[in-house]
Amino acid sequence: MRRLLAAAALLAAAQAPFAQTWPSKPVKLVAPYAAGGPVDVSARILAARLQESLGQPVVVENKPGAGGNLGAYFVAKSAPDGYTLVMGAIATHAINPSLMANVPYDPIKDFRHVALVVQVPNVLVINADVPARTVKELIAYARERPGRLDFASGSTGSTGHLAGELFKTMTGTYMVHIPYKGSAPAVTDLLAGRVHLMFDNLASALPNIKAAKLRALAVTTTLRSSFLPDLPTLDESGLKGFDMTTWWGVMAPGKTPQAVVERLNAEIFRAIEAPEVKERLRAMGSEPGAVRTPEQFTAFVGAERALYARLVRQSGAKPD
Amino acid sequence: MDLINNLMLGFTVALSPFNMLMCLVGVFLGTLIGVLPGVGPVATIAMLLPVTFNLSPIAALIMLAGIYYGAQYGGSTTAILVNIPGESSSVVTCLDGYQMARQGRAGPALAVAALASFFAGCVSTLIVAAFAPPLAEVALKFGPSEYFSLMVLGLVSAVVLAHGSILKAIAMVILGLLLGLVGTDVNSGVLRYAFGISELSDGIGFVTVAMGMFGLAEIVMNLEHTGEVREVFTDKKLHLWPSKEDFRRSIAPTLRGTFLGSALGILPGGGALLASFGAYTLEKKVSKYKHEFGKGAVEGVAAPESANNAGAQTSFIPLLTLGIPSNAVMALMIGAMMIQGIAPGPQVMTEKPQLFWGMIASMWVGNLMLIILNLPLIGMWVKLLTVPYRVLYPSILVFMVIGVYSLSNNPFDCFLMALFGVFGYICVKLECEPAPLILGFILGPLMEENLRRAMLLSRGDPLVFFQKPISAGFLIAAMILLVIIALPAIRKKREEAFVEA
């Protein structure tokens, strides 16, 4: 017992200087998705800036697979020394644990939630030929045609799918979900009028909204988007409490020392608030994050986890 | 005369010294990663993305586009020299290109591939410049039912690809389809054939299968022979340049390949994948030298090479006009554009004409650079084949493993490639060809996805495939092709029956 105590004391003593010397070698930032997607791109934007302030290279490594779970799990079981981080996202940390069987990590306990980096609203867009100018008109139009309207999404269990299911529940309409492999083919069919509506992420829908090829009716967040300030929220349009945002941020293994987490949090916010990084993230449709401290971020992830557990159950998206 | 004015504008942008330098850097890097088996343009472009932050948007896009079509060029080099397709588009080039190399005609094969690609690149760039907006509408005409029927046609032609037993070819296609089912079902999210291995939940990667079945199997095959096979490669009368006969025979296939490739490249939902397969099948049906296909026919290199390069260029049409990426590389280009503050989509052409036309003009410049870069390299590549086996093959193996590992930074993919290597070797021994399997593997998931989506949209009515004219046309063409394939076999059976009677 005494020996154990001594070891613990030694460990505590070792930790303080460890935090001061961190980082003394390159830091790995795992993007749990394929190279080139929005999570990967923002990880690379952040890493380029972060390595200047940390004085060590920050290397982005893609570990795609199982909807992001492979990469997240890899980091969850990595050494908690602050040298292996992950860009954890709404899928890996809020949706998948409810949607998929056998997710091998606990999204809350196995991670330190360091800093929320990107928040992108979804936007309800309809094909320009659908005769609805407002959410109210769309609801009326859908009620007259039960089971005849189609809504597209980038995949089963994506925010776009779950937003559609929530919309159906809240409005008492019935529409058919058409899943695609990613947002791009779904937008193609929406443009061609083969499907009627979609809850697409703002960045991917914006060009076609601006070109008037698609009509935007509302954003899914409770705050209006700075990109389309005239566009109402679903909450304003009568669907009280409708609030969904796609997000991702930096996370570390669960036992990472507090000092390292705090230093990282400070450096990440310094990076994403630097004008050129801010501008690039904004170009991806990102609004400034609502939470700042690691503790707020953990609470945020917990709330999201609870929300999507409910939405996934209601939507029937989970395969049996 | 708008077109000429626009192209003039484009060339003033593309020919500025710095943009030319970026174009050169792009095509050089592209050729390099194309030659390295497994290392694809997606990973390269992703890694270079932060570097492009400090460039002007047009310089960045010129460089990234250069990497993309440069890799298409380079990919055929390994396909011809060592039977390793780095990209789905170079699988078909393996069939006759590698056979040409085995006959000591690697030089002519490489030269024909480069020249056919150059020609196709030039023509399809013009097509992009002249017809991009109207062609974008064509892309929108293709919905799930049209794609499904197109894939059916593609699959039926897969049987034509084989030059041995039709039965074996069909079996390989079906096996490919089954392999393509591994992973998460798009509609229900159910895991299929994953055996609890989470690495399999996104399906099996194309590169993993292709490198195992073609590359690894080929290396193992070569290890069976000792010494004498090498002489085939290092034949004394090694040609570097295609003969007059080669040129004559390549002209028509290149033209047909270019137009087929340009047409299929416009379709964002996997059309470009079909380009090289389609062009090869077409040649095999119309050529006077049918019997030479699979044994080193120069048409079998010229047609798919021109088609895949043409398809690579025209796949920019949905990107530039609709903001829709047709493959992973195009998705990355959208990422790059967004970081630069450009929202890709219909307004790019009107709001940023310099960017749009500059990029188109740079593709032409890039193609010219590629040919200047690649033709002198042919001599060097051919010399590479004289490197002794015991040095050449271990190094290829190392590059393959690195390439496959880099796909998702996971050793699992390397083991999977090894498994497919063993399987590929067994197939060679059983005289089952890998090409139909690969095509089934590529088309299967796309076909299933579109079939089920079309059925969802029609609320379960299968007649939808015949009600849409484009879709019905493909299905009729597939049926005609099926009859053409089946006829000789049926006739033979009948003759046999008569002989016995």
Interface residues (C-beta under 8 A of the other chain):
Chain A: A34 A35 G36 G37 P38 D40 V41 R44 I45 A47 A48 E61 N62 K63 P64 G65 A66 G67 N69 L70 L99 M100 N102 P104 D150 S155 T156 G157 V176 I178 P179 Y180 K181 G182 A184 P185 V187 T188 D189 L191 A192 R194 V195 A203 L206 P207 N208 K210 A211 K213 E276 E279 R280 A283 M284 A317 K318 P319
Chain B: V42 A43 I45 A46 M47 L49 P50 F53 A139 L140 K141 G143 P144 T184 D185 V186 N187 S188 G189 V190 L191 G196 S198 E199 S201 D202 P268 G269 P318 L322 G323 I324 P325 A328 A331 L332 G335 M338 I339 Q340 G341 A343 P344 G345 P346 Q347 S408 N409 N410 E449 R453 L456 L457 R459
